[in-house]
Amino acid sequence: MADTQYILPNDIGVSSLDCREAFRLLSPTERLYAHHLSRAAWYGGLAVLLQTSPEAPYIYALLSRLFRAQDPDQLRQHALAEGLTEEEYQAFLVYAAGVYSNMGNYKSFGDTKFVPNLPKDKLGRVILGSKAAQQRPEEVRDLWQTCGDLMFSLEPRLRHLGLGKEGVTTYFSGDCTMEDAKLAQDFLDSQNLSAYNTRLFKVVGQEGKSHYEVRLASVLNTDPALDSELTSKLKRYEFQGNHFQVTRGDYAPIIQKVVEHLEKAKAYAANSHQEQMLAQYVESFTQGSIEAHKRGSRFWIQDKGPIVESYIGFIESYRDPFGSRGEFEGFVAMVNKAMSAKFERLVASAEQLLKELPWPPAFEKDKFLTPDFTSLDVLTFAGSGIPAGINIPNYDDLRQTEGFKNVSLGNVLAVAYAAKREKLTFLEEEDKDLYIRWKGPSFDVQVGLHELLGHGSGKLFVQDEKGAFNFDKETVINPETGEQIQSWYRSGETWDSKFSTIASSYEECRAESVGLYLCLNPQVLEIFGFEGADAEDVIYVNWLNMVRAGLLALEFYTPEAANWRQAHMQARFVILRVLLEAGEGLVTVTPTTGSDGRPDARVRLDRSKIRSVGRPALERFLRRLQVLKSTGDVVAGRALYEGYAAVTDAPPECFLTLRDTVLLRKESRKLIVQPNTRLEGSEVQLVEYEASAAGLIRSFCERFPEDGPELEEVLIQLAAADARFWRDQAQEAPPGQA
């Protein structure tokens, strides 16, 4: 049996997203718009398989062929006949559901590999004796031979996503190191190219020189069938003694499907903003142009209050070990009007609330660009996981000058973050009922503040290509040093490119800290309908939840590599450290022994000291985070952040020992079953599935009814074409499948 860190338990929570009522209220035209955007998102989401591990596309293809030939109930009879127990077959269903849910065999939240919790030889018998194998024996056998060993392997390097010796990633070829990633970023900056839609492949030539291919995601390949602003960039370069070549066409057949449905969605757009947005997205995906995606994002920002909201592209950089490349993501959702009204009131108060943040006015944007902030019921969220809220676009230049949008995903919050008393760990008994009562409402407040005033605040000091500054060098003073500003962002530099490996976590920490800091404001709590004792309970549970999350975060720390595998959880641990450092008994973490005789722990938060001790400590920390971000001071920023993020066994907390306790009592993240939309004549139907591993599998088996086998063949071919780049980690593609 595998280490529990690397399996998904049979009793893992599974929930279905409920968007039935929101979908019912859509007009026929809005349903068609949502349907085609959903199809574009689901097709594009397949690219995540190619962004995760060398074997992920093969595993997906094998599972899909298996369950297309026999649904989970039919396959169960065969599996039991082959000698599997009910528990072993359920373990296989959970594994398959996990692969579909994470779009690969690594957890989207934590980047840890998960393997089937049953013997490999038993699973092999089920696969090779299945109906799929009877129909196409050679194909199924070759797929199993290609991915079977890697599906189960827990060799140290394969346990986590990472770069070089730290793990596996397919954003980079297997021989790339962090030094290669830094060199490539310098090259991209020199050419004013974004890393968001790229992968990096390295080959060492006979002369010993490194040759790097920077490959952009697009429909078109290197041959410029259409002229664009990007065409002149597609060539060979000499850079710092190394060869670089910029190419395009990554994931081309998949991206083609995305483009086809974006084109179809245009016919049902509600206004010109949506039409122009989709036209620019089509241009972006066709050409491989991030600049076109930025233009599309401008129109998206201008499309205020749509009934059907969506966003699509290479968005979040959490899973790139270097922190610059975006994972494909696409979502489609409908507005929840009641909660959106509260967020609109928060937006109306934003300019006043921004003044309460603990940094000088010069460190805030020159003008607050009033964003859209809506609560949405998700219809489709394609990618490796579903967040609770989003603040996008991530492009620094747009955020500083054009604005952004915030969305809270209401039906995700309702199912993904619900807590059961018997499964609550590390809390005092007297806190549990209060925690269950107020966790949901307090999380609504935290998400609202985190997205709108966390990610939406703060200015970056920039010198443009003409040498002009967006701040007054003579008068702006650094509040930490009392001196003039000594550092800033040069033309072509971004927050992600400059702070790279810590950028995502640092920014999440800043946003979480803003949420904790501003939730103390009575005006904020009144907007959400909380006053008096209820308001105090919301504050207490919000802070308690963050403290508990900081302890739970230790699951995502790898002692062997001394690194963190999840940006949000690292951020929460850092906040726990800040509040522990505040002293005076504000927060304590105490090892105990549970009723089962095993190690346990309790976190305590003294609610009487939140304002007197917690607030000043958070204020000092938050000001330092913002000043170092604004000035682009990477050296001091790293020293501050990595200092707090360090995990040691030093007393009194002994975090490494506590990590063992956290792993002992951890609960796996829930799997989310999403519906499908089906076009029947000119009408769009919503197809829902049961909240189980089998239901999740069925949803994916019915996701691509017209071209499922063709898509799997495409994935196999794309994986095989690049298999040589991971020879030491993955087997070559099976014969006849390249």
Secondary structure, DSSP 4 states (H G I P E B T S, - for coil): ---GGGS--TT--EEE---HHHHHTS-HHHHHHHHHHHHHHHHHHTHHHHTT-TTHHHHHHHHHHHHHHS-HHHHHHHHHHTT--HHHHHHHHHHHHHHHHHTSSB-TTT-BB---SS-HHHHHHHHHTSHHHHHSHHHHHHHHHHHHHHHH---GGGSBB-SGGG-B-SSB-TT--HHHHHHHHHHHHHTT--STTEEEEEEE-TTS-EEEEEEEE-SS-SS-SS--TTGGG-SEEEETTEEEEEEEEETHHHHHHHHHHHHHHHTT-SSHHHHHHHHHHHHHHHHT-HHHHHHHHHHHHHS-S-SEEEEEEEEE-TTSTTS-SPEEEEEEEEEEHHHHHHHHHHHHTHHHHHTTSSS-GGGS-SS--PPEEEEEEEEEEESS---SEEEE---HHHHHHT--EEEEEHHHHHHHS---GGG--SB-HHHHHHHHHHHHHHHHHHHHHIIIIITT-----BB-TTS-BSS-TTT-B-TTTSSB----BPTT--HHHHHHHHHHHHHHHHHHHHHHHHTT-HHHHHHTT--HHHHHHHHHHHHHHHHHHHHHGGGGEETTTTEES-HHHHHHHHHHHHHHHT-TTSEEEEEEE-TTSSEEEEEEE-GGGIIIIIHHHHHHHHHHHHHHHHTT-HHHHHHHHHHHH-----TTT-HHHHHHHHHHT--PPPEEE--EEEEETTEEEEE---SSHHHHHHHHHTT-TTTHHHHHHHHHHHHHHTGGGGTTTSPPPPTT--
